[in-house]
Amino acid sequence: MKLLVIEDNAAMQTTLQRSFERRGFKVAICDDGAKALGRWHAAVPDVVLLDLSMPGLDGLEVLAQARAEGLTTPVIIITARGTLGDKILGLNTGADDYLPKPFDLDELEARIRALVRRQGQASEGFRAAEAPSFCGLRADADSGAVYHHGQPLDLPPREAALLRALLVRPGQAVAKDRLFELVFADAADAQPDAIEVVAYRLRKRLAATGAKLVTLRGLGYLLQPDD
């Protein structure tokens, strides 16, 4: 089970990572709200643990943007803000659970497993049919897998991340800098022009799908039917 922990407190990061890795989880850490969506898109986790007081972008803003971009991963807010009003605001913004700090790690694990269990029950035999598609292309928001007419596409991770980002709003241009953030979220030394190389490779792989990747000078990239 994969966790994405969006938390800027170093001590809390260490506690969560060590504890849940010992329990058999794979844990990724992001300590900056502005970079969190990129990490989320790049490797879609099973559950996100989200702090609210974050540098770069507040946790609620991260959550609102994630839901607007089609990310449906279950989210548990973990925060020192524990009033009833805070809980209502977090849940209404799109969180699935809300756990004020300090909390018991066993309870947190139980909540994580309950969310994943409910997610699996709700989606079984349903999600594949309901996920929106474009020219037969469909991205599973939870697993990160990309399909063409129901068959999985064998794409390298960065090309898959780029295609997932474009499938959120097919037919609409997405800025190059935004796509770079999403595709290279885990590569601090990457240069912005690297997104052009990924786009070039993905364009070739889409040749037989009925969709094509179009470059709009000064605007970015978009998907459109290959007429």
N, C-alpha and C positions, 0 to 999 in steps of 0.2 A: 504494500500500500504506500502511495506516494503523498507526502505532505509538503506543501509550500508554506513556510512560516514567514509572514511579512511583519517584522518586528525590529525596532532599532535599538533596543536595550541589549547590550552585549551579554550580560549575565543571564537574561531570560533566553536569548538565543542558544547559549551553551547548554542551559538546563533542558530546554525542549529537544535540542538535537541529540544530546547524549541519551536522554531518557527514552526517546522514541526510537532511536536506532537500536538500543538494547532490546526494545520490544518488537523488532523486526520491520520497522518502517524505514522507508527511504525519505530523507529529510533534506529539502533545499531551503536555504535562508536568503532572504532579501531584506536589507535594512534601509531602503529608500523608497518612499511611496511613488516617486516619479518613475522608477525603474520597475516597479512591481508588475505592471500590466505586461511589460515585455517578457519578464520571466514567466508569467502565467501563461501567455500565449505560446512561448517557446517550448515549454514542456508541461502540458496540462496535467495537474495533479488530481488525486482523488478527493482531497479536502484542502482548503486554505484556512490557516489560522491567521487572523488579521488583527493587528493592533490598530488603534485609532490615532494616537498621537505620533505621527510620522513626519520626518523631514521630507521636503520636496512636494509631497501631496498627502493631504490628510486621508486617513483610512476610509472614511465615508466617501470621499471623492473617488478613491481607488475602486471601491465597491460599486458605486453608481456607474462609473465608466465601464467596469467589467461587465455588468449586466447589460448596459447599452450596446456593448460590442458582441453580445451573444454568448458570453462565458457563463455557463450554468453550473460550474463546479460548486458543491456545497461549501459554505463559508461559516466558520465559527469566529465571532468577534471575541478577542481576549483583551481586556482593557481594564484600567483602573477606574474608568467612568462607569459607575454602577447604579445610577439613579433609574427610577422607572422610566422617566422621560428619555434617558439615553438608550435604554433597551428598546423602547418603542421605535425611536428614530432609526436605530441600527437595523431592526427587523424590517421596518417599512422600506428601508433603502435597498434591501435585498439579502440580508444575512439570514442564514437558516437556524442559527443558534447564537446565544450570547452568554458569555461566561466572565463575570467580573473577576479581576485579580484581587487578592491571591486566590488560587484555586488548587484543588487536589489533582495530581497528574492521573491518578486512576479514574477519577470522574471524567477528566478531559478525554482520556482514551475511550471510555465507554460512550461518550457523546459522539466522538469521531466514528466509531464502529456502527453506532445506531444510524448516523446520517448515511454512511455508505450502504448499509443494509437497506434502508428505505429507498435510497436512490436506485439501487439495483432492482428492487421489487417494482418500483414505479415505471422503470424503463424497459423491463424485460418484454421482448416481443413487440415493442411499441416505438422506441426511439428511432430505429432505423427507418421506419415508414414515415415518421413525422418530421424528421430533420429536413430543412429546406435544401433544395439542390439547384444547381445551375449547370445546364448542358450535361446533366447526368453526374456532375461532381457534387460530392457531399462531404462535409467535415463533421466528425463526431466531436462535439465540444468537450466531452468528458475524457475520452481516450486520446484525442488528438489525431486519430487515424483519419485518412482521406480515402474516399471510395469513388469509383467511376462505375455507374450503373450496378452498384452493389458489390463490385469487386475491389479489394484493397489496392491502392496504388503504392508501388514500391518507390518511395521518394526519400532522398537524403533528408536529414532533420531540418536543415535550413530552407530547402525548397518546400518541404511540407509546411513549415511555419509561415512562409510567404504566401503559399496557396490558401492556408487557413485564414490568414488576415484578409486576403482579397475576397474570399467567399462570404465574409460577414456582410459585405455590401457589394455584391456583383453588379457591374455596370456603372459603379461610381468610383471616381479616382481617389486613391489613397496616396498621401504625400510620401515622397521617398524617405524623408527624415523619420516619419512615423513608422514606416515599414522597417527601416534600419533598426530602430529601437526594439521592435517586436522580434525581428529575426536574429539580431546579434546581442540580445540582452545579456548573454552569458560570456561575451567576448569583449573585455575592456580595451584590448589593443586593436580591435578592428577599426578600419577606416570607413567613413560614410560611403565611399564609392564601391565598397564590397557588395552592396545590395544590387548593383548593376550586374555583377557576375552571377549572383544567385538568380536574378530575373532572366538573364540570358539562358541559363541552363533549364530553368523551369519552362520557359517559352518553348524550347525544343521538346521537352517531355510532354507538353500539352498538345502537340501537333496532331495526335490521333484521337483526341477526346471530343472535338467539336467546340472547344473553347480556345480562345487565344488571349495572350497577355499583351496588352497594348501600352506603349510608352506615350505619355502626354508631356511634352516638353514644358517644364516649369510647374507642372502639377503633380506628376507621379505616375502611378500605374493603375490599370483597371483590367477587369476581365470582361470580355464580350464574346458573343457567339462568333465562330469562325465561318463567315459566309463565303 
